[in-house]
Amino acid sequence: MKIPTQVKKVTDFIFDKWSKDIGTVLIWTTIAGWVASSSAQILGILKNQKYTKEQKNFMIHQEIGDAAINIGSFFIITTPLKKIASKLVKTGKFTTFAIKRPIKKHGDITKIGDLGFDIKKLPYFSSELEKPFNSFNNFMGTSAAVIGGILSSNILTPILRNRYASDCQAKKKELFNNKDLSKNNIKNDNINIYNPKTQKSPFDKFRGNRLTI
C-alpha cells in the first residue's frame, strides 16, 4: 500500500528530527504518557456514577495536581541535565577516540575542552566527524534523560508528592466521611486516593497502580 505524500513527509520529518536525539524523544514521550494516563483517570472519574459531584471535583483536582508534580519534576531535572551533556560533547570535554582522531589529524586538538569550541562547526565535521559525533551525542543525551528520570522519580517527586498528599488526605477525610458518604453507599476504603506509602514513583501509573474506579 502506497503511503500518502503528506504522511510520508511527516514521518520523514520526525525521523530526521528525532532519530539523532533519542534523549529528547524519551523526555517528551514520557510526558505524553503521563498526560494520557491522567486524562484516562479523569475520564474514568467523570463516568463513575457512585461518586457525588463534590467528590468527583476533588478527585479530578487531585489527579491534575499529581500529574503536574510528576511532569514538572521530571522536566526540570531531565532537561538541564541533557543540555549539560550536549554541551560537554559539543566542546569535547566528553569525547571518544573516534571523534578525537580526526581533530588531532587536522591540528585542532588543543581546542578540545574550551567552552567556546564547537565540534559541529569544524569545516571537516560532515565528512569525518558527523557519524561518530552524532552517535556519541545521542548516547550521552539518552543517558542524561534516564539519569534525570531516576533522580526526579526517587528524590524530587516523592518529596513534592508527599507534601501534596498530606494536604489531600485532610481534605479527603472531610469530604468522604460526611453524610453524603452513607447516602451513596460508598466505603472510604474503596476510594484509592494517592498514598505516598504505596506509590513511591511517578512511573507507577504506567504499571496500573493508580486510582481504582
Helices and strands as residue ranges (DSSP letters): H 5-18, H 22-47, H 53-91, H 97-105, G 109-111, G 119-121, I 125-129, H 130-151, I 152-156, H 157-176, H 179-183, G 188-190, G 202-207
